[in-house]
């Protein structure tokens, strides 16, 4: 979810020729897939990831892994379900499946969950940074920005 949000904001904030038009299209229940970029390519998830990679080079690799978790890839299934060869009562070989949700750290020996959490954390932080860029130019002609205070510099009372 964080990476999907980041690639959309990363396109809209610094790249979209008309940020307000993109926002208005989405508010009216449009989708990115219906829009086209400056090369007349549809803004599919794959295209948004390609465009975001210029500013966030880690995204393509993280997106491939994260998409697998969302769409029940083999990696996801291997983390949830485990198989074990054994024999039945007659001594015939059988394959037994075991698994459960939520996934425990023990069932993820390769550290995939840690990588996913890292991508979620990084995606969220960079999403907020991209939103600051969007805020700085919202409603202004292309190339103009407002001077804004970074969220990290705000004093909370």
Long-range contacts (C-beta under 8 A, 24 or more apart in sequence): 2-119, 2-120, 2-123, 2-124, 2-127, 3-59, 3-62, 3-63, 3-66, 3-119, 3-120, 3-123, 4-45, 5-123, 5-127, 6-52, 6-56, 6-59, 6-123, 6-126, 6-127, 6-130, 7-45, 7-48, 7-49, 7-51, 7-52, 7-59, 7-63, 8-32, 8-48, 9-127, 9-130, 9-131, 9-134, 10-48, 10-51, 10-52, 10-55, 10-56, 10-126, 10-130, 11-37, 11-43, 11-48, 11-51, 11-52, 12-134, 13-130, 13-131, 13-133, 13-134, 13-137, 14-55, 14-130, 14-133, 15-51, 17-142, 18-142, 19-134, 19-137, 19-138, 20-138, 20-139, 55-130, 56-126, 58-119, 58-122, 59-123, 62-115, 62-119, 62-122, 62-123, 65-112, 65-115, 65-116, 65-119, 66-116, 66-119, 69-116, 75-112, 79-103, 79-107, 79-108, 79-112, 79-113, 80-107, 82-107
